[in-house]
Amino acid sequence: MKSRRFDNRKIVIGIMVISVVLIYVIRLFQIQILDTRYRNSADNNALYYRTVYPTRGVIYDRNDRMIVSNQPSFDVMVVMRNVKDLDTLSFCRSLDITKDFFDSRMADIRNRRKNPGYSPYTEQVFLAQMSVSEVADFRENMYRFNGFSITQRQQRKYSYEAAAHLLGDLGEVSKSEIDNDSWYTQGDVIGKQGVEKYYETQLRGEKGTEILLKDAYGRIQGSYYDGEYDIEAVPGHNLRLGLDIELQMLGEKLMQNKIGSIVAIEPKTGEILCMVSAPSFNPSELSGRRRGENYQELAARSDKPLLNRTIQGTYPPGSTFKTSQALTLLQEGIIDTKTQYPCHGGFMFRGLKVGCHDHSSPLSLNFAIATSCNGYFCWGYYYMIGAAKYETPQKALTVWKDYMVDMGFGYTLGVDLPGEARGMIPNSDYYDRHYNRSWNGLTTISNAIGQGEVTLTPLQIANLGATIANRGYYITPHVVRSVEGGEIPDSAYTKHYVNVDKENYEIVVKGMRQSVIDGTCRSANNSNYLVCGKTGTAQNRGVDHSVFMGFAPMDDPQIAIAVYVENGGFGAVYGVPIGALMMEQYITGGLSEASKRKVEDYSNRVIDYGEEER
C-alpha cells in the first residue's frame, strides 16, 4: 500500500517537474523566437542602426535644364544617454548658438509631447540642415562633445532665383505629419508647398539602413558583417516639368514692383509653361537652417509674397469673361452673328446703367468682342435670364451656371499643386437667399461682364484661353509632364469637352483676332504670327485691375496666357503688352531689340500700392 502511494507521489512530482520544464521551454521560445523585444534590446546594446537618407529627386524644366538639385547638408545629432561632461559654452561657440538656444533645444528634444519618438538611447536631431562652413568648427572639436555626432543629408540647391511658388520648399516635419506617415521621424524634412509637397512621395525615395557594431562604451567599431545586412537607400524619382524657366524668369522680371500673376499654358497638352505670382522671392530663402527665420519675415510682409496668386488669388475676371458669355449665348440660340444690340454709353434699362466706352452702335458680336462692349453682353445676358424657354429666372441661371462650370469655373481644375482655390460662380440658390427669390436678369447683370459675385483664379482665366484655342476642350492644367521611373495621374491627359459647338468657338476666335487687329488688344499684334486676345478691366474699390487673356498662333496655338496686374488700370495698359512680350519669348525663342527695351520699361514701372489697396 505504501509502495503504491509512493509510486503515485513520484508520478505527481514527475508531472510537476516536466510541467515546469515545459513552461520554461515555452517561455524561452517566446522570448528568443516569437517576441523580438528582448532580441532587439540585446542587439541594440551591440549594434547601431544608422538611417541612410536617400537622394531626393532632381527637378528639370521642359528643356532639360536642371532647376532644383541637391547639395550636402549636415545634421548635428545627439544621444542623450551619452552626453557627459559637456563644456556647454565651448559647444555653443563651435555651432554659433547661444546658451539659451542650447537649453531650449535640449528641453524640446526631451519633451515627448513635442517629440513623441524620444528615447535617451537613440539619436535625436539637435540642429538640422547646416552647411559645410557652419559645421566646420564643430567637426574639428567633436571629439570633445560626448554624445554628439554629425549625419550627412542633403538640402535643395536652386539653379535659378525663380519659380518659388511653383517649386515649393522643404521644412522639418510636424508631429501631425509624423503621425500621418510612419516614413518620417523627428528631424526629417518634407515638402511644404508647391511641387515639393504635391509630389513628396515620388521625390523623397526610400530610406536605407547601415548596421554598425558598438563596443561596451557605445563607440562605433565598424560595419556589421561588412555591410552584408545593410539596406541601401533608394533615390527619389526625378521630375520633368512643363515649365520653361526662361519664360518664367521673364515673367517675374516684368512683374517687378507689381502685384498680380501670369499663367501660361500649352493648349495641346495642358502643360503649364509659367506660373508667376508677384511679389515673389528667391526659393533659396526657404532652404537650409535659416528657413524658419526667413519664412517669418516673408509672412509678416503686407504684400503677402508667400501667397501663390496664380491658384489661390480669386479675382473678378472682368471683360475676359465676355468670351464665355458669347459662347453660352450662341449655343443657347439667344444670339447669332447677325444679332445687334444698342450701346449708347452702356447698358441702360429701367433705371439701371452699366457704363461703357465710346464706340459705334448698334453692334454685332464680332465688334462687341473686339471693342469689349459692356452693353452688348448685358443685353444678351438679360434676354437669356428672362427668356420664356427657361420658364423662370432660376432655371435660366442654372443653365447659365452649368455652362460656366463646364468651362472650368466655380470649382478647382485639379492642377497638381496644393492649395488651389475654386473661385465663385453664383447659382440660383445664392440669389434666392439674398433676394428672397425676387430677382431677375437685371439684379444679376454684373455676371455678364465678369463682375459682381463672379471670381476666377488666374489659372482658370488662362485655361479659358486654352479652351478657346483648342476650339472647345481643355486638358487639366498640370505642372509635371513626366516622372522618371514613375507615373502621373491619367487625369492629367484627359480632354474635358465643353458643351459648345466648335463653330461657335470659331466665331469667338474671330472676335478675339479682331480685337488684336483694331480693337482693345492692338499692342499685342505681331507680324510673325497671328495673336488672338481679350482685354479685361476689372473694377475694384481702388484703381481697376488690368487683365489680358489670349493665345497664339491663331490656327496652331502654342501658348495660352492670362496676365493679371492688380490696380494696373485698363487691360491695355499692363495686361496686353506684358502678355505680348511673353508670347513672343515663347513662340520665337527670344525677343527683338525693340521688345527687350519694352521689357526694361515695364519691369521698371512701379505701381504704388497703399495699405488699403493690398
Backbone torsions as a table, in degrees:
resi	resn	phi	psi	omega
1	MET	NA	-44.7	178.8
2	LYS	-64.3	-38.6	-179.0
3	SER	-62.6	-38.0	-179.1
4	ARG	-67.5	-40.8	179.3
5	ARG	-64.7	-37.0	179.4
6	PHE	-67.1	-39.1	178.3
7	ASP	-64.1	-41.6	178.5
8	ASN	-62.3	-39.9	179.6
9	ARG	-64.0	-39.9	179.0
10	LYS	-62.4	-39.8	180.0
11	ILE	-64.0	-44.2	-179.7
12	VAL	-62.3	-47.5	-179.8
13	ILE	-61.7	-40.7	179.5
14	GLY	-61.7	-42.7	178.8
15	ILE	-62.3	-41.4	-179.9
16	MET	-63.3	-43.4	-179.9
17	VAL	-63.6	-45.5	179.9
18	ILE	-61.9	-40.8	180.0
19	SER	-62.3	-44.2	179.0
20	VAL	-62.0	-44.2	179.3
21	VAL	-61.0	-43.5	179.5
22	LEU	-62.0	-41.8	178.5
23	ILE	-59.6	-45.6	179.3
24	TYR	-63.7	-42.1	-179.8
25	VAL	-63.2	-45.0	179.7
26	ILE	-62.5	-43.6	-178.9
27	ARG	-65.0	-41.7	177.8
28	LEU	-63.4	-38.1	177.7
29	PHE	-62.8	-42.5	178.3
30	GLN	-62.7	-46.1	-176.6
31	ILE	-65.8	-45.6	-171.9
32	GLN	-87.0	-28.2	-174.0
33	ILE	-110.0	-54.1	-172.8
34	LEU	-82.2	-46.7	-176.0
35	ASP	-92.6	115.9	-175.5
36	THR	-86.3	-4.0	-175.1
37	ARG	-61.5	-44.5	-176.7
38	TYR	-71.8	-39.2	177.9
39	ARG	-64.2	-40.6	178.7
40	ASN	-63.7	-38.7	179.1
41	SER	-63.8	-41.7	177.7
42	ALA	-66.2	-42.8	178.4
43	ASP	-60.3	-40.7	-177.2
44	ASN	-64.6	-25.2	176.5
45	ASN	-72.7	-25.9	-176.5
46	ALA	-113.1	-21.9	-174.8
47	LEU	-119.0	148.2	176.4
48	TYR	-123.9	121.5	-178.7
49	TYR	-96.9	107.4	-178.4
50	ARG	-98.5	127.0	178.1
51	THR	-72.6	132.2	176.1
52	VAL	-105.1	117.0	-175.3
53	TYR	-85.3	135.4	-177.7
54	PRO	-75.4	159.1	173.3
55	THR	-74.2	127.2	-179.9
56	ARG	-73.6	145.6	-177.7
57	GLY	-58.3	144.0	179.0
58	VAL	-87.7	151.1	-177.7
59	ILE	-117.3	128.8	179.1
60	TYR	-117.0	158.0	173.4
61	ASP	-89.6	-174.6	-174.3
62	ARG	-65.9	-21.3	179.9
63	ASN	-103.6	23.3	176.7
64	ASP	62.4	27.1	172.0
65	ARG	-86.9	126.5	-179.3
66	MET	-70.6	121.1	-179.1
67	ILE	-110.9	-24.6	175.3
68	VAL	-136.0	125.0	177.7
69	SER	-132.0	-160.1	-177.1
70	ASN	-127.7	151.3	173.4
71	GLN	-137.6	157.6	-176.6
72	PRO	-59.0	140.9	176.4
73	SER	-139.9	150.8	-174.5
74	PHE	-129.0	136.4	173.5
75	ASP	-107.4	132.8	171.5
76	VAL	-87.0	119.5	-175.7
77	MET	-106.2	157.1	178.6
78	VAL	-141.5	137.5	168.3
79	VAL	-108.9	107.1	-170.9
80	MET	-56.3	-37.0	-177.5
81	ARG	-62.3	-27.5	-174.6
82	ASN	-97.2	0.8	179.3
83	VAL	-76.9	110.6	-177.4
84	LYS	-139.0	141.0	174.8
85	ASP	49.9	45.7	-176.2
86	LEU	-81.4	127.9	171.3
87	ASP	-83.2	92.0	-170.7
88	THR	-60.9	-43.3	-177.6
89	LEU	-64.7	-41.0	177.5
90	SER	-65.8	-40.0	177.9
91	PHE	-61.0	-46.2	-178.7
92	CYS	-64.3	-39.5	178.8
93	ARG	-63.3	-37.1	-177.6
94	SER	-67.2	-24.1	-179.6
95	LEU	-109.6	2.1	179.7
96	ASP	57.6	49.4	176.3
97	ILE	-126.5	165.6	179.6
98	THR	-92.6	162.1	176.8
99	LYS	-63.8	-37.2	178.3
100	ASP	-62.2	-42.4	178.2
101	PHE	-63.4	-42.1	179.3
102	PHE	-58.1	-49.3	-178.5
103	ASP	-63.1	-41.8	-179.7
104	SER	-64.9	-41.9	-178.3
105	ARG	-67.4	-41.4	179.2
106	MET	-64.9	-36.5	178.4
107	ALA	-67.4	-40.6	178.7
108	ASP	-63.5	-38.2	-179.8
109	ILE	-64.4	-39.1	-178.9
110	ARG	-76.8	-17.0	-176.1
111	ASN	-76.9	106.8	-176.0
112	ARG	-69.9	-16.8	175.0
113	ARG	-73.1	-41.7	177.1
114	LYS	-81.7	-28.9	-175.9
115	ASN	-130.8	78.0	-172.3
116	PRO	-63.2	-21.0	-179.0
117	GLY	-92.5	16.4	-174.4
118	TYR	-67.4	137.7	170.0
119	SER	-148.4	135.3	179.3
120	PRO	-67.3	-10.4	-177.6
121	TYR	-98.0	-9.0	-177.3
122	THR	-114.2	159.3	-179.2
123	GLU	-68.6	138.3	175.5
124	GLN	-125.6	150.7	179.0
125	VAL	-80.6	121.0	175.6
126	PHE	-91.2	-49.7	174.8
127	LEU	-136.7	137.0	-175.7
128	ALA	-115.8	155.4	170.9
129	GLN	54.2	54.0	177.3
130	MET	-97.2	149.2	-179.5
131	SER	-82.6	172.1	179.4
132	VAL	-58.6	-45.3	-178.2
133	SER	-66.4	-33.2	-177.6
134	GLU	-71.3	-26.1	-179.2
135	VAL	-104.5	1.8	-174.5
136	ALA	-58.5	-50.5	-178.4
137	ASP	-66.3	-40.4	178.8
138	PHE	-62.9	-41.2	-178.8
139	ARG	-60.5	-40.4	-179.0
140	GLU	-66.2	-31.0	-175.3
141	ASN	-107.4	11.3	-173.1
142	MET	-61.1	-29.1	-178.9
143	TYR	-61.9	-20.2	-179.4
144	ARG	-84.8	-12.6	-172.5
145	PHE	-112.2	84.0	-178.6
146	ASN	-60.2	135.1	177.9
147	GLY	95.3	-12.7	-178.9
148	PHE	-107.6	145.7	179.2
149	SER	-150.3	178.3	-179.9
150	ILE	-122.1	133.7	173.3
151	THR	-117.8	131.4	179.9
152	GLN	-87.8	131.2	172.0
153	ARG	-127.4	-152.0	177.7
154	GLN	-140.5	153.5	171.3
155	GLN	-131.2	164.0	-173.8
156	ARG	-72.9	141.7	175.6
157	LYS	-124.0	128.6	-174.6
158	TYR	-107.7	127.7	-178.8
159	SER	-79.5	-19.9	-177.3
160	TYR	-135.1	147.9	177.3
161	GLU	-88.6	57.9	-172.6
162	ALA	-151.3	165.0	173.2
163	ALA	63.7	33.5	-177.2
164	ALA	-61.0	-43.9	-177.4
165	HIS	-67.4	-40.3	-178.6
166	LEU	-69.3	-45.6	-176.0
167	LEU	-71.9	-38.1	-177.3
168	GLY	82.2	-164.5	-174.8
169	ASP	-152.2	172.0	177.7
170	LEU	-113.9	144.5	176.1
171	GLY	-147.2	167.0	-178.7
172	GLU	-66.3	140.7	-178.6
173	VAL	-64.6	145.1	175.0
174	SER	-90.8	170.9	178.7
175	LYS	-60.8	-42.3	-178.5
176	SER	-65.5	-35.2	178.5
177	GLU	-68.2	-36.1	175.8
178	ILE	-66.8	-41.4	179.2
179	ASP	-63.4	-33.4	-176.4
180	ASN	-82.4	-18.9	-176.3
181	ASP	-147.3	113.1	-176.7
182	SER	-69.4	-7.5	177.9
183	TRP	-62.4	-29.6	-172.2
184	TYR	-97.5	148.1	170.1
185	THR	-128.3	167.7	-177.8
186	GLN	-56.0	131.4	-179.3
187	GLY	98.6	-15.3	176.6
188	ASP	-69.5	161.2	176.5
189	VAL	-110.1	156.2	-176.4
190	ILE	-147.2	152.0	176.5
191	GLY	-64.4	129.9	-176.6
192	LYS	-103.2	-31.1	-178.6
193	GLN	-146.6	170.7	170.6
194	GLY	58.6	-152.3	179.5
195	VAL	-58.5	-38.0	-178.8
196	GLU	-58.2	-36.1	179.8
197	LYS	-81.7	-47.4	-174.3
198	TYR	-63.6	-37.5	-177.8
199	TYR	-107.9	30.8	-178.2
200	GLU	-55.0	-48.4	-175.0
201	THR	-66.7	-30.1	176.9
202	GLN	-77.4	-35.8	-175.0
203	LEU	-79.2	-31.0	-166.9
204	ARG	-76.0	-27.1	-177.0
205	GLY	77.2	-160.6	179.7
206	GLU	-127.3	135.3	-179.8
207	LYS	-69.3	151.5	172.8
208	GLY	-113.0	178.5	-179.7
209	THR	-137.3	132.0	174.6
210	GLU	-111.6	124.9	-177.8
211	ILE	-100.0	121.8	-177.4
212	LEU	-119.8	151.2	178.0
213	LEU	-89.5	139.2	176.3
214	LYS	-116.8	150.9	172.8
215	ASP	-91.5	-173.6	-175.7
216	ALA	-63.7	-19.8	-179.4
217	TYR	-98.6	7.7	177.7
218	GLY	82.2	8.7	-179.2
219	ARG	-83.9	139.6	-179.4
220	ILE	-70.6	130.0	-178.3
221	GLN	-108.7	-11.4	-179.6
222	GLY	141.6	-173.9	-178.6
223	SER	-76.4	149.6	176.8
224	TYR	-84.4	119.6	-177.2
225	TYR	50.4	42.6	177.8
226	ASP	53.2	33.4	175.3
227	GLY	80.9	11.4	-176.2
228	GLU	-60.6	-32.0	-176.6
229	TYR	-102.9	8.7	176.5
230	ASP	-67.6	151.5	175.8
231	ILE	-113.7	120.4	-177.8
232	GLU	-73.1	144.4	174.6
233	ALA	-73.2	146.6	178.9
234	VAL	-106.0	118.8	-178.4
235	PRO	-60.7	153.0	176.5
236	GLY	-72.5	163.8	179.6
237	HIS	-77.0	139.5	173.7
238	ASN	-78.2	147.6	179.2
239	LEU	-114.9	141.5	169.7
240	ARG	-116.0	124.9	-176.7
241	LEU	-95.4	162.0	170.5
242	GLY	-79.4	-6.7	-177.0
243	LEU	-62.0	136.1	168.5
244	ASP	-102.3	106.4	-171.6
245	ILE	-64.7	-30.9	177.9
246	GLU	-69.9	-38.5	175.4
247	LEU	-65.1	-39.9	178.1
248	GLN	-60.9	-46.0	-178.8
249	MET	-65.6	-37.3	176.3
250	LEU	-62.5	-45.8	179.2
251	GLY	-59.8	-41.7	179.9
252	GLU	-67.7	-33.3	176.7
253	LYS	-68.0	-44.1	-179.7
254	LEU	-63.9	-27.4	-177.5
255	MET	-95.2	11.4	174.6
256	GLN	-59.6	142.0	177.6
257	ASN	64.7	21.7	-178.8
258	LYS	-135.8	161.4	174.0
259	ILE	-116.5	131.6	-179.4
260	GLY	154.0	-152.2	-176.4
261	SER	-161.0	161.3	172.7
262	ILE	-133.3	130.9	174.4
263	VAL	-129.4	129.1	176.3
264	ALA	-124.0	138.2	-177.2
265	ILE	-128.7	142.3	169.0
266	GLU	-83.6	110.1	-172.0
267	PRO	-57.8	-38.5	-174.2
268	LYS	-67.5	-26.2	-174.6
269	THR	-118.8	-18.5	-173.8
270	GLY	78.9	4.8	-179.9
271	GLU	-72.2	135.0	179.9
272	ILE	-82.7	120.7	-176.8
273	LEU	-85.2	-33.3	175.2
274	CYS	-157.7	153.4	177.4
275	MET	-143.5	97.4	-177.1
276	VAL	-104.2	122.8	173.3
277	SER	-119.2	121.6	-175.8
278	ALA	-118.6	137.7	1.7
279	PRO	-74.6	156.9	-179.7
280	SER	-122.0	-164.3	-179.6
281	PHE	-158.2	166.0	177.7
282	ASN	-73.8	123.6	-178.4
283	PRO	-58.2	-24.9	179.1
284	SER	-64.2	-21.0	179.7
285	GLU	-64.2	-25.5	-179.7
286	LEU	-107.4	36.4	177.2
287	SER	-130.1	139.3	175.7
288	GLY	88.4	-166.1	-170.3
289	ARG	-64.6	-29.8	-176.1
290	ARG	-87.7	8.4	-175.3
291	ARG	-55.5	-50.2	-176.9
292	GLY	-60.1	-44.4	179.4
293	GLU	-62.7	-46.7	179.8
294	ASN	-66.0	-37.2	179.6
295	TYR	-61.5	-44.5	-179.5
296	GLN	-62.9	-38.4	178.5
297	GLU	-65.3	-42.7	178.7
298	LEU	-66.6	-39.6	-178.6
299	ALA	-66.6	-25.8	-177.3
300	ALA	-81.8	-13.0	-176.6
301	ARG	-73.0	141.8	-176.8
302	SER	-72.8	-21.6	-179.6
303	ASP	-87.2	4.5	170.7
304	LYS	52.2	61.8	179.7
305	PRO	-67.9	-17.5	179.1
306	LEU	-80.1	-15.1	-180.0
307	LEU	-75.2	124.6	176.3
308	ASN	-85.7	91.0	-173.9
309	ARG	-65.4	-20.7	-178.2
310	THR	-64.0	-33.1	-178.5
311	ILE	-123.6	-13.1	-177.8
312	GLN	-110.8	-15.9	176.6
313	GLY	-84.3	128.0	178.0
314	THR	-114.7	125.0	-171.8
315	TYR	-133.2	156.7	167.1
316	PRO	-67.8	127.0	-176.5
317	PRO	-73.8	-13.2	-179.0
318	GLY	62.5	-147.3	-171.3
319	SER	-71.3	-11.4	173.3
320	THR	-61.1	-26.2	-178.7
321	PHE	-70.4	-18.5	-177.6
322	LYS	-63.5	-26.5	177.3
323	THR	-63.8	-39.9	177.7
324	SER	-67.4	-32.9	178.0
325	GLN	-69.6	-40.8	178.3
326	ALA	-59.8	-44.6	179.9
327	LEU	-62.3	-42.7	-179.8
328	THR	-65.6	-46.4	-178.4
329	LEU	-64.9	-38.1	176.6
330	LEU	-65.1	-47.9	-176.1
331	GLN	-65.2	-34.6	-179.2
332	GLU	-84.2	-3.8	178.1
333	GLY	77.0	15.2	177.9
334	ILE	-71.9	-35.7	178.2
335	ILE	-134.3	166.3	165.6
336	ASP	-138.7	-172.2	-174.9
337	THR	-68.1	-17.2	-179.2
338	LYS	-95.3	-9.7	-178.2
339	THR	-65.4	131.4	177.7
340	GLN	-122.6	143.4	175.3
341	TYR	-129.1	152.6	179.4
342	PRO	-81.7	153.4	173.0
343	CYS	-151.9	93.6	176.9
344	HIS	-104.6	78.0	-177.3
345	GLY	81.6	9.7	177.2
346	GLY	135.4	-171.5	177.2
347	PHE	-89.8	122.5	-179.6
348	MET	-134.0	120.4	-178.0
349	PHE	-161.0	128.4	176.4
350	ARG	52.1	42.5	176.5
351	GLY	83.6	-6.0	178.5
352	LEU	-96.4	135.3	177.9
353	LYS	-131.6	130.9	170.4
354	VAL	-116.0	111.1	-172.5
355	GLY	-67.0	160.8	177.7
356	CYS	-152.2	164.1	179.1
357	HIS	-83.6	171.8	-176.9
358	ASP	-73.7	132.6	170.1
359	HIS	-165.4	172.0	-177.2
360	SER	-68.0	156.4	-177.8
361	SER	-150.9	145.0	-2.5
362	PRO	-73.3	171.1	-177.2
363	LEU	-142.3	157.3	179.6
364	SER	-98.5	178.2	-171.8
365	LEU	-60.8	-47.2	-176.5
366	ASN	-56.2	-46.8	-178.9
367	PHE	-70.9	-32.5	178.7
368	ALA	-64.4	-39.6	176.7
369	ILE	-68.3	-44.8	-177.0
370	ALA	-62.1	-40.0	-177.4
371	THR	-95.2	-3.4	-178.8
372	SER	57.1	54.9	-176.3
373	CYS	-77.6	121.4	176.2
374	ASN	-69.5	-41.6	-175.3
375	GLY	-58.4	-44.6	-176.8
376	TYR	-59.1	-48.8	-174.3
377	PHE	-76.0	-28.0	174.0
378	CYS	-65.9	-43.3	177.3
379	TRP	-62.4	-45.1	180.0
380	GLY	-60.6	-45.7	179.2
381	TYR	-64.1	-42.7	-179.3
382	TYR	-60.1	-44.0	-179.3
383	TYR	-69.2	-32.1	178.5
384	MET	-68.3	-47.5	-177.7
385	ILE	-65.5	-29.2	-178.6
386	GLY	-98.6	3.7	-176.5
387	ALA	-67.0	139.5	-177.6
388	ALA	-64.9	-24.7	-177.3
389	LYS	-62.6	-19.8	-178.2
390	TYR	-100.7	-3.8	177.3
391	GLU	71.9	-52.1	-179.2
392	THR	-135.0	157.4	174.6
393	PRO	-57.9	-33.8	179.9
394	GLN	-61.4	-45.0	-179.6
395	LYS	-69.8	-36.0	178.3
396	ALA	-64.5	-43.4	-179.3
397	LEU	-67.4	-32.4	177.7
398	THR	-64.5	-41.1	175.5
399	VAL	-61.2	-46.3	179.6
400	TRP	-59.6	-46.8	-179.0
401	LYS	-62.0	-39.2	-179.7
402	ASP	-61.9	-37.1	174.8
403	TYR	-63.5	-43.4	-178.5
404	MET	-62.9	-43.9	178.7
405	VAL	-64.2	-39.9	178.9
406	ASP	-60.8	-29.9	-179.9
407	MET	-84.7	-1.5	175.4
408	GLY	102.5	19.6	-178.8
409	PHE	-108.6	157.5	173.5
410	GLY	85.3	-16.6	177.1
411	TYR	-137.2	163.5	177.6
412	THR	-66.5	146.5	178.2
413	LEU	-80.1	-20.2	180.0
414	GLY	92.7	27.5	177.6
415	VAL	-61.6	150.0	-177.2
416	ASP	-83.3	58.2	173.9
417	LEU	-142.9	146.3	179.5
418	PRO	-77.9	150.9	170.7
419	GLY	89.2	15.2	-178.0
420	GLU	-66.3	132.5	176.5
421	ALA	-87.9	160.3	-175.6
422	ARG	-99.9	-18.1	-174.4
423	GLY	75.0	-167.3	-174.6
424	MET	-142.2	121.9	168.3
425	ILE	-122.5	108.8	-175.4
426	PRO	-68.0	146.7	176.0
427	ASN	-114.3	178.3	-176.0
428	SER	-64.6	-34.1	177.6
429	ASP	-61.2	-38.0	179.3
430	TYR	-59.5	-48.4	-178.9
431	TYR	-72.4	-33.1	176.6
432	ASP	-59.9	-41.6	179.7
433	ARG	-67.7	-39.4	-174.1
434	HIS	-82.6	-26.7	-176.1
435	TYR	-121.4	15.0	177.3
436	ASN	52.8	44.1	178.3
437	ARG	64.4	7.1	-179.5
438	SER	-105.4	81.3	-179.7
439	TRP	-150.6	166.3	-179.4
440	ASN	-154.5	-163.2	-178.4
441	GLY	-63.9	-30.8	178.1
442	LEU	-71.4	-39.0	-179.9
443	THR	-59.8	-36.2	-173.2
444	THR	-110.4	22.4	-171.3
445	ILE	-61.2	-24.8	-179.3
446	SER	-61.5	-24.7	178.0
447	ASN	-57.6	-31.2	-175.0
448	ALA	-63.4	-26.8	-173.9
449	ILE	-120.2	21.3	174.8
450	GLY	70.1	35.5	178.5
451	GLN	-125.0	-163.9	178.2
452	GLY	65.4	-127.3	-175.8
453	GLU	-79.7	-15.8	-175.5
454	VAL	-72.1	126.1	172.1
455	THR	-137.3	144.4	176.9
456	LEU	-131.8	161.9	169.4
457	THR	-88.3	156.0	174.2
458	PRO	-55.6	-33.4	176.5
459	LEU	-62.3	-40.8	179.3
460	GLN	-67.0	-34.9	177.7
461	ILE	-67.4	-43.2	177.0
462	ALA	-63.2	-38.1	179.8
463	ASN	-66.7	-32.2	173.3
464	LEU	-60.9	-43.6	176.3
465	GLY	-61.0	-40.5	179.1
466	ALA	-66.4	-37.2	179.4
467	THR	-65.7	-43.0	177.9
468	ILE	-66.9	-40.3	178.3
469	ALA	-60.0	-36.3	179.0
470	ASN	-84.6	-1.0	179.8
471	ARG	60.4	42.1	168.6
472	GLY	125.5	7.5	175.0
473	TYR	-149.0	159.3	172.7
474	TYR	-138.2	155.0	173.6
475	ILE	-104.6	135.8	-177.6
476	THR	-45.6	119.8	-179.9
477	PRO	-59.5	133.2	-179.3
478	HIS	-144.1	148.1	-176.2
479	VAL	-85.8	-43.8	-175.5
480	VAL	-90.8	125.7	179.0
481	ARG	-92.2	-26.9	177.5
482	SER	-158.9	151.1	175.1
483	VAL	-115.4	116.3	-177.1
484	GLU	-65.9	116.8	-178.7
485	GLY	80.8	8.4	-179.5
486	GLY	-145.4	-166.9	-176.9
487	GLU	-135.0	155.4	168.6
488	ILE	-109.4	158.5	-174.6
489	PRO	-57.1	143.3	177.6
490	ASP	-59.0	-26.4	-178.7
491	SER	-60.9	-22.1	179.4
492	ALA	-67.3	-17.2	-178.8
493	TYR	-112.5	6.1	-177.1
494	THR	-80.0	132.1	176.5
495	LYS	-84.0	129.7	175.9
496	HIS	-104.5	107.5	-178.3
497	TYR	-87.0	135.6	177.6
498	VAL	-90.5	143.7	-177.0
499	ASN	-79.1	55.8	178.1
500	VAL	-136.1	133.2	-177.1
501	ASP	-63.7	147.9	-178.3
502	LYS	-60.5	-36.9	-178.6
503	GLU	-63.7	-28.4	176.5
504	ASN	-72.1	-34.2	173.5
505	TYR	-64.6	-38.5	179.1
506	GLU	-61.9	-36.5	177.9
507	ILE	-63.1	-45.1	-179.8
508	VAL	-67.2	-38.1	176.6
509	VAL	-58.7	-43.1	179.3
510	LYS	-62.8	-39.0	177.2
511	GLY	-64.9	-40.3	177.9
512	MET	-67.7	-34.5	176.0
513	ARG	-67.5	-40.1	178.3
514	GLN	-63.0	-33.3	178.2
515	SER	-62.5	-33.2	179.2
516	VAL	-80.1	-33.9	-178.3
517	ILE	-70.9	-50.7	-177.0
518	ASP	-147.9	29.3	179.4
519	GLY	-116.8	-145.2	-173.9
520	THR	-77.4	-9.1	-178.2
521	CYS	-108.5	24.8	-173.4
522	ARG	-57.0	-33.3	-177.4
523	SER	-71.2	-6.1	177.1
524	ALA	-90.7	-5.6	-176.7
525	ASN	-63.1	140.9	-179.5
526	ASN	-140.5	131.4	-175.6
527	SER	-72.0	-13.8	-175.7
528	ASN	-90.5	-17.4	-179.4
529	TYR	-162.1	161.0	-176.2
530	LEU	-92.6	122.8	-179.6
531	VAL	-102.7	140.2	171.6
532	CYS	-117.7	137.1	-176.1
533	GLY	-152.8	167.0	175.7
534	LYS	-149.3	126.2	178.1
535	THR	-84.0	165.1	171.6
536	GLY	-146.4	136.6	172.9
537	THR	-123.4	96.6	-172.3
538	ALA	-87.3	123.7	-178.4
539	GLN	-66.1	148.7	-173.9
540	ASN	-148.6	163.5	178.2
541	ARG	-61.9	-32.2	176.3
542	GLY	-105.9	-132.8	177.4
543	VAL	-68.5	140.6	-178.8
544	ASP	-61.9	157.6	175.8
545	HIS	-86.8	143.7	179.5
546	SER	-99.1	122.5	-172.4
547	VAL	-130.3	144.5	173.9
548	PHE	-142.4	139.8	173.5
549	MET	-136.1	130.5	-179.2
550	GLY	-165.7	-178.5	177.6
551	PHE	-155.3	164.3	179.5
552	ALA	-165.5	158.4	-18.1
553	PRO	-64.9	161.2	-171.3
554	MET	-60.1	-45.6	-173.4
555	ASP	-99.4	-4.5	175.8
556	ASP	-144.7	68.9	-169.8
557	PRO	-62.5	127.7	176.6
558	GLN	-108.1	-23.2	-176.7
559	ILE	-148.5	135.2	169.4
560	ALA	-119.3	140.5	-170.2
561	ILE	-142.2	148.8	170.9
562	ALA	-129.8	133.3	176.4
563	VAL	-122.0	130.8	179.9
564	TYR	-133.4	112.8	179.9
565	VAL	-114.8	110.8	-179.1
566	GLU	-63.1	133.4	178.3
567	ASN	56.9	30.8	179.8
568	GLY	-88.2	-4.9	179.5
569	GLY	87.8	-147.0	-179.4
570	PHE	-59.2	151.9	179.3
571	GLY	-58.3	-31.3	-178.3
572	ALA	-75.2	-13.4	-175.7
573	VAL	-76.0	-50.4	-179.5
574	TYR	-118.9	-45.4	-173.0
575	GLY	-57.1	-52.0	-175.9
576	VAL	-65.0	-53.7	-177.7
577	PRO	-62.8	-36.7	177.8
578	ILE	-66.9	-43.9	177.5
579	GLY	-60.8	-39.1	180.0
580	ALA	-64.3	-42.0	179.5
581	LEU	-65.7	-38.3	179.6
582	MET	-66.5	-42.3	179.3
583	MET	-65.7	-40.4	178.8
584	GLU	-61.8	-44.9	-179.7
585	GLN	-58.4	-44.3	-175.2
586	TYR	-75.5	-42.9	-174.8
587	ILE	-72.9	-41.0	-176.1
588	THR	-96.3	-11.8	-179.6
589	GLY	82.0	8.9	-180.0
590	GLY	178.1	-179.8	-178.1
591	LEU	-119.5	146.2	173.8
592	SER	-69.3	166.7	179.8
593	GLU	-62.1	-38.6	178.8
594	ALA	-64.2	-39.3	-179.8
595	SER	-69.9	-34.6	177.3
596	LYS	-62.7	-36.8	177.1
597	ARG	-66.9	-36.3	177.1
598	LYS	-64.9	-37.8	178.6
599	VAL	-59.3	-46.7	179.4
600	GLU	-61.5	-40.0	-179.7
601	ASP	-62.6	-52.8	-175.0
602	TYR	-72.2	-31.1	178.8
603	SER	-70.6	-25.4	-179.9
604	ASN	-90.3	-9.6	178.2
605	ARG	-72.2	134.4	-176.3
606	VAL	-114.5	127.6	172.3
607	ILE	-99.7	124.3	-177.6
608	ASP	-83.1	111.8	179.5
609	TYR	-103.6	113.8	173.4
610	GLY	-78.1	170.1	-179.5
611	GLU	-59.5	-36.0	-178.9
612	GLU	-66.7	-37.8	-179.8
613	GLU	-65.1	-39.3	-177.4
614	ARG	-68.6	NA	NA
